[in-house]
Amino acid sequence: MKRIIVKRHGNLERFDERKIYASCYSACINCSINKLKAEKICEKASREIKLWIKNKKQVTSDDLFNKLSKILNKFDRDASFMYKTHRDVN
């Protein structure tokens, strides 16, 4: 099943788990988490997001953002904070 992300300005985009991993990894690295730990956190977070989105046809980017923030918070509060506060404002 094709999963669609409804972006903030109404654009539709196909779900790409690589973007989840990349944004998670960036937040971890910016918190000075070592690469190996960052990879483990992001693999787990990506897995949880894939399970969460599995049966959904469409999800808003805000819902996806909030879900990843909560998941990251379980693994590392600083990474979650970095992810939440450095969201792209474009």
Protein Blocks (a to p, Z undefined) as FASTA:
>chain_A
ZZddddfkopacdddfklmmmmmmmmmmmnopafklmmmmmmmmmmmmmmmmmmpcbdcf
klmmmmmmmmmmmmomklmmmmmmmccfZZ
